[in-house]
Amino acid sequence: MFEAVVSADTLSKTLDPIGVLVDECKIRLDEDGLRISAMDPATVGVVELHLEASAFESYEADSGVVGVDVERLDGVVGMADADQLVHLELDAETRQLLIRIGGLEYTLALVDPNAVRQEPDLDSMELPASAVVEGRQFGRAIRAAEMVSNHVAVGVDESKEQLYIDAEGDVDTVHYELTSEDLVGLRPGPAHSLFSLDYLADMNRVVPGDAAVTLELGEEFPMRLSYEFAEGNGAMLYFLAPRIQSR
């Protein structure tokens, strides 16, 4: 069983970050809320999301798993105004999701969860450095880097206690630094890794400008990029593998 009512804005902020990496995903439902964990086909990026039951206007669910086409579901939700309520009801027998938005009713066929790519099993890796940056500051750096290159270096300068983002093209270069005074928080440590801008640019498009974005980093290690949404009732995490630099 699954019946819920949630604002279109909250549901869009749940689905948009998932659609950055995957076309289909499994949604795990239980009485506490919903969870999503998925890896992109190239095994470069992972997305994990938890939306608590308290983020909904009303929420009832038994434990279970459903498969969804993220783009189609997001497209239906996109027809609503941000402040409209979206009513969701699962028909387990027909494997359909009934969506009601005002006078609109849409019946969405679900995907067989067994046909969806296996969820990733991530190790609890401890990364030596972290920085908490405003979403708009991070976005400015990524947009600038996109202008000159297809990859970007992200690291922490321990001696200067600052986060830096560097990109180097054939002609132009970008250097963006944020000191501990510019950041919401900083835990200095050895950190410098190269990442694909294709992935970071896609992620950046869905990161709220007013969010406190936590970047966890190491030396040629994956990056964890996380933030909260839905007034703290939702948690979003990206895990991005680095591009190994030739020496």
Secondary structure, 3 states (H helix, E strand, C coil): CEEEEEEHHHHHHHHHHHHCCCCEEEEEEECCEEEEEEECCCCCEEEEEEEEHHHCCEEEECCEEEEEEHHHHHHHHCCCCCCCEEEEEEECCCCEEEEEECCEEEEEECECHHHCCCCCCCCCCCCCEEEEEEHHHHHHHHHHHHCCCCEEEEEEECCCCEEEEEEECCCCEEEEEEECCCCCEEECCCEEEEEEHHHHHHHHCCCCCCCEEEEEECECCCEEEEEEECCCCEEEEEEECCECCCC
